Amino acid sequence: MEYNHFMPTRVISKKDAVRDFDFSKLGKRAILVTGKTGAVKSGALADVTERLEACGIEYCIFNEIEENPSIESCVKAADAARSFGADVMIAIGGGSAMDAAKAAAVFATNDFADPYEIYVSIPRRALPLVVVGTTSGTGSEVTAVSVITASGKDGERFKKSLKSPRIYPLYALVDPKYTYKLPWNITLSTALDVVSHAIESLYSPKAGEISLIYAYEGLKRAWSAIKKAHWQTFVEFRDITPDVRDELSCASIIAGMAINLTGTGFAHAISYPLSVNKYVPHGLACAYSLVPYLKHNRGEDERRDKMFEQAVGYSFEEFYEDMQKLLPDAPSLSYAEIDSFTELTATSASLKNSISPLSGTGVEKLYLAMHK
């Protein structure tokens, strides 16, 4: 039995996790990295600032992180941290804020002649990072990965991952109440991201005994919660209940631990051009390739196939049908976009990170299925 496990982030999940946390042990000056609205609407920003003031910590707020954060905004956040003299960084938001803060924490403490060196140079250190999530989906709270949008020589935009043990958050403060007011479209997209993480980890060739446990449990909890949330929203016509929100939050962290050990597969690789160029929310962009992903890998490992069906509670075919009911129509792609997206995806290491790797021809076929 082989496994290799390392996850140094301390996860504190409970009611009032932020309000009860002693930030003073981390430093005297903090920079808060957020987007424009999510941290405010959720109430997380108010809780963090109130607690910082109670702990006697000075702070400044950088709220310019966009969806699919750019390398430029990460550099700006780092510049703000340096100017303020921050000794700790606090990310508040979904995956975009957390991923941006991870990169900014590296930029703030390392001198690069060119920002793109961050992808190839080993950072000496990074600012200590605390993350406060406001969605249940990305699992970025517990990974050593930051996915940032970069620009190519011809101006095309693409997502590229920074990976380093330096960017693990020191603490993840998880309070599901920050997700209670999320609308259905964001709830669905982020929850499907959890499902994607779990499934792609389950069928990764890097999977070991511990990651398989995480993948199975994350998928089981996430899929059950999605079905309950959908029922409450569209059949009972009421708000999603706190217990379901709590379950999605827990599933997100567990599935995040799974991909921290294995990485993601080709459903994520194919999603990136859709998110950057077609503005498809990340979780949905991944979910459009999930059924093809399962069909591609099914039959390669009997144990994993059984784990999948046990986790979702029924057969592959029934899962396929339910996924199609949940998903809105995929974006229409032109032949030019298909060629461009295939080229952007062709070099992704995630294409090989499934027990049945995907070829460039397979990538093109998946994009072609979206052509209308």
C-alpha positions in Angstrom: 0.0 0.0 0.0 1.6 3.3 -1.2 0.7 6.9 -0.4 2.5 10.2 0.0 0.6 12.9 1.9 1.5 16.4 2.8 -1.0 19.2 3.6 0.4 21.8 6.0 -2.6 24.1 6.1 -4.5 24.2 9.4 -8.2 24.1 8.5 -10.6 25.6 11.1 -14.2 25.0 10.2 -16.9 26.1 12.6 -19.4 28.8 13.3 -17.6 32.2 13.8 -14.2 30.7 12.8 -13.1 34.3 11.8 -14.6 36.0 14.9 -12.8 33.6 17.2 -9.4 33.6 15.4 -6.4 35.3 17.0 -4.8 37.2 14.1 -2.3 38.9 16.3 0.0 35.8 16.3 0.7 36.3 12.6 1.8 39.9 12.5 0.9 43.6 13.0 0.0 44.8 9.5 -2.3 42.9 7.2 -3.4 43.3 3.6 -6.8 42.0 2.6 -7.0 40.7 -0.9 -10.6 40.5 -2.3 -12.8 41.1 -5.3 -15.3 44.0 -5.6 -18.4 42.4 -4.1 -18.3 38.9 -2.8 -16.4 39.6 0.4 -18.8 42.4 1.2 -22.1 40.7 0.3 -21.2 37.6 2.3 -20.4 39.5 5.4 -16.9 38.0 5.5 -15.1 41.3 5.0 -16.9 42.9 7.9 -16.1 40.0 10.2 -12.4 40.0 9.2 -12.0 43.8 9.7 -13.8 43.8 13.0 -11.7 41.0 14.3 -8.4 42.6 13.1 -9.4 45.8 14.9 -10.1 43.8 18.0 -6.7 42.2 17.7 -5.0 45.6 17.3 -3.8 44.9 13.7 -3.6 47.6 11.1 -4.9 46.7 7.7 -5.4 47.9 4.2 -7.8 46.5 1.5 -6.9 45.6 -2.1 -10.2 44.8 -3.8 -9.3 44.7 -7.5 -9.2 40.9 -8.0 -11.3 39.9 -11.0 -12.8 36.6 -11.9 -10.1 34.6 -13.6 -7.5 36.8 -11.9 -4.8 38.2 -14.1 -1.1 38.2 -13.4 -1.2 42.0 -13.6 -3.7 42.3 -10.7 -1.5 39.9 -8.6 1.5 42.1 -9.1 -0.6 45.2 -8.1 -1.7 43.4 -5.0 1.9 42.6 -4.1 2.9 46.2 -4.7 0.2 47.3 -2.4 1.4 44.8 0.2 5.0 46.1 0.0 3.9 49.7 0.2 1.8 49.1 3.3 4.6 47.0 4.9 2.2 44.0 5.3 3.6 41.0 7.2 0.5 38.9 6.6 -1.9 38.5 3.7 -5.6 37.6 4.1 -7.6 36.4 1.1 -11.4 36.8 1.3 -13.6 35.4 -1.5 -13.8 32.4 -3.8 -11.1 30.7 -5.7 -10.1 33.8 -7.7 -9.3 35.8 -4.5 -7.4 32.9 -3.0 -5.4 32.0 -6.1 -4.6 35.7 -6.7 -3.4 36.1 -3.1 -1.2 33.0 -3.3 0.6 34.6 -6.3 0.7 38.0 -4.7 2.2 36.6 -1.6 5.1 35.3 -3.7 5.5 38.5 -5.7 5.6 40.5 -2.5 8.6 38.7 -1.2 10.6 37.8 -4.3 12.2 40.1 -6.9 11.5 39.0 -10.5 12.8 40.8 -13.5 9.7 39.7 -15.4 6.5 38.7 -13.6 6.3 35.5 -15.8 9.4 34.2 -14.0 7.0 33.2 -11.2 6.1 30.1 -13.2 9.7 28.9 -13.6 11.6 30.3 -10.6 11.4 28.6 -7.2 10.2 31.3 -4.7 12.4 31.8 -1.7 9.4 32.5 0.5 6.0 34.1 0.5 4.0 36.3 2.8 2.1 34.2 5.4 -1.4 33.7 4.0 -4.8 33.2 5.7 -7.8 32.4 3.5 -11.5 33.0 4.2 -13.7 31.3 1.6 -17.1 32.8 0.5 -18.0 30.0 -1.9 -18.0 26.2 -1.7 -16.2 24.9 -4.7 -12.6 25.6 -5.5 -10.8 23.9 -2.6 -8.0 26.5 -3.0 -8.0 26.7 0.8 -6.0 23.5 1.0 -3.9 23.4 -2.2 -0.4 24.5 -3.2 -1.6 25.7 -6.6 -2.6 29.1 -7.9 -4.3 29.3 -11.3 -3.7 32.7 -12.9 -4.6 34.2 -16.3 -1.6 35.2 -18.4 -1.1 36.7 -21.9 0.8 35.0 -24.7 3.0 36.6 -27.3 0.0 37.2 -29.7 -2.1 38.6 -26.9 -4.2 35.5 -26.3 -5.3 35.0 -22.7 -4.8 31.6 -21.1 -4.7 30.1 -17.6 -1.5 28.8 -16.2 -0.8 27.2 -12.8 1.8 28.2 -10.3 2.7 25.3 -8.0 4.9 25.6 -4.9 4.7 24.4 -1.3 5.5 28.0 -0.4 1.9 29.0 -1.3 0.0 26.7 1.0 -2.2 29.0 3.3 -1.1 28.8 6.9 -4.8 28.9 8.0 -8.1 28.3 6.2 -10.9 29.8 8.2 -14.1 28.0 7.0 -17.5 29.3 8.1 -20.3 28.1 5.8 -22.5 31.0 6.7 -20.7 33.1 4.2 -22.2 30.9 1.4 -25.8 31.0 2.7 -26.9 33.9 0.4 -25.3 32.6 -2.8 -27.8 32.5 -5.7 -28.5 29.2 -7.4 -26.2 29.8 -10.5 -23.1 30.4 -8.3 -24.1 27.6 -5.9 -24.4 25.1 -8.9 -21.2 26.2 -10.6 -19.1 26.0 -7.5 -20.6 22.7 -6.4 -20.0 21.2 -9.8 -16.3 22.3 -9.4 -16.3 20.1 -6.3 -17.7 17.2 -8.2 -15.1 17.7 -11.0 -12.3 17.8 -8.5 -13.5 14.5 -6.9 -14.0 12.7 -10.1 -10.8 13.8 -11.8 -8.8 12.9 -8.6 -10.6 9.5 -8.5 -9.4 8.6 -12.0 -5.9 10.1 -11.7 -2.9 7.8 -12.2 -1.4 9.6 -9.2 -4.2 8.5 -6.9 -3.3 6.6 -3.7 -5.2 5.2 -0.8 -5.6 8.6 1.0 -6.5 10.6 -2.1 -9.1 7.9 -3.1 -10.7 8.3 0.3 -10.9 12.1 -0.1 -12.2 11.8 -3.7 -14.9 9.3 -2.8 -16.1 11.2 0.3 -16.0 14.5 -1.5 -18.0 13.2 -4.4 -20.5 11.5 -2.2 -21.2 14.6 -0.1 -21.1 17.0 -3.0 -23.5 15.1 -5.3 -26.0 14.4 -2.5 -26.0 18.1 -1.5 -26.4 19.2 -5.1 -29.5 17.1 -5.5 -30.9 18.4 -2.2 -30.2 22.0 -3.1 -31.8 21.5 -6.6 -34.9 20.0 -5.0 -35.2 22.8 -2.4 -34.8 25.5 -5.1 -37.0 24.2 -7.9 -39.5 21.9 -6.2 -40.0 23.3 -2.7 -39.3 26.9 -3.9 -37.4 27.9 -0.8 -33.9 28.9 0.1 -31.2 26.2 0.3 -31.1 25.1 3.9 -28.0 25.7 6.1 -27.4 21.9 6.6 -27.0 21.5 2.8 -24.8 24.6 2.6 -22.6 23.1 5.3 -22.4 19.8 3.5 -21.2 21.6 0.3 -18.6 23.5 2.3 -17.2 20.3 3.8 -17.3 18.5 0.4 -15.3 21.4 -1.1 -12.5 21.1 1.4 -12.3 17.3 1.2 -12.2 17.3 -2.6 -9.6 20.1 -2.5 -7.5 17.8 -0.4 -7.9 15.1 -3.1 -6.7 17.3 -5.9 -3.9 18.6 -3.7 -2.5 15.1 -3.9 -3.3 14.2 -7.5 -3.9 17.3 -9.5 -6.8 17.7 -11.9 -7.5 15.9 -15.2 -8.5 17.0 -18.7 -12.0 18.3 -17.7 -10.2 21.2 -16.0 -7.7 21.6 -18.9 -10.6 21.9 -21.4 -12.4 24.4 -19.1 -9.8 27.1 -19.1 -10.2 28.6 -22.6 -14.0 28.5 -22.0 -13.6 30.5 -18.8 -11.1 33.0 -20.1 -12.5 33.6 -23.6 -16.2 32.7 -23.4 -16.7 33.9 -19.8 -18.2 30.5 -18.7 -18.1 30.2 -14.8 -15.3 27.8 -13.9 -17.4 25.0 -12.4 -19.7 24.9 -15.3 -16.8 25.0 -17.8 -15.4 21.9 -16.1 -18.8 20.1 -15.9 -19.4 20.3 -19.7 -16.5 17.8 -20.1 -17.3 15.6 -17.1 -19.6 13.1 -18.9 -17.0 12.7 -21.7 -14.3 12.4 -19.1 -16.1 9.5 -17.3 -16.9 7.7 -20.6 -13.3 8.0 -21.6 -12.0 6.5 -18.3 -14.8 4.1 -17.5 -13.7 0.5 -17.7 -10.0 1.1 -17.1 -10.2 0.3 -13.4 -13.0 -1.7 -11.9 -12.4 -0.6 -8.4 -12.7 3.1 -9.2 -15.8 2.5 -11.3 -17.4 0.8 -8.3 -16.3 3.7 -6.0 -17.9 6.2 -8.4 -21.2 4.5 -8.5 -21.3 3.9 -4.8 -20.5 7.6 -4.2 -23.2 9.0 -6.4 -25.7 6.3 -5.4 -26.6 4.9 -8.8 -25.3 3.9 -12.3 -23.1 5.9 -14.7 -26.0 6.2 -17.1 -28.3 7.7 -14.4 -25.5 10.1 -13.5 -25.1 11.2 -17.1 -28.9 11.9 -17.4 -28.9 14.0 -14.2 -25.9 16.0 -15.3 -27.6 16.9 -18.6 -30.6 18.0 -16.6 -28.5 20.3 -14.4 -26.4 21.9 -17.0 -27.4 24.9 -19.1 -26.5 24.7 -22.8 -22.7 24.8 -23.5 -21.4 27.8 -25.3 -21.3 27.8 -29.0 -17.9 27.7 -30.6 -16.7 28.7 -34.0 -14.2 26.6 -35.9 -11.6 29.3 -35.4 -12.2 29.1 -31.6 -12.0 25.4 -31.7 -8.6 25.5 -33.4 -7.4 28.1 -31.0 -8.7 26.4 -27.8 -7.3 23.0 -29.0 -3.9 24.6 -29.4 -4.0 26.3 -26.0 -5.0 23.0 -24.3 -2.7 20.7 -26.2 0.3 21.2 -23.9 -1.6 20.9 -20.6 -0.1 18.3 -18.3 -3.7 17.6 -17.1 -4.4 15.7 -20.4 -2.2 12.9 -19.2 -3.5 13.0 -15.6 -6.2 10.3 -16.0 -5.8 6.6 -16.2 -6.8 6.9 -19.8 -4.9 9.9 -21.1 -6.5 12.2 -23.7 -4.9 13.0 -27.1 -4.9 16.3 -29.0 -7.5 14.8 -31.3 -9.7 14.0 -28.3 -9.5 17.6 -27.2 -10.6 18.8 -30.6 -13.6 16.4 -30.6 -14.8 17.7 -27.2 -14.6 21.3 -28.4 -16.3 20.3 -31.6 -19.2 18.9 -29.6 -19.9 22.5 -28.5 -19.9 23.8 -32.1 -23.3 25.1 -33.2 
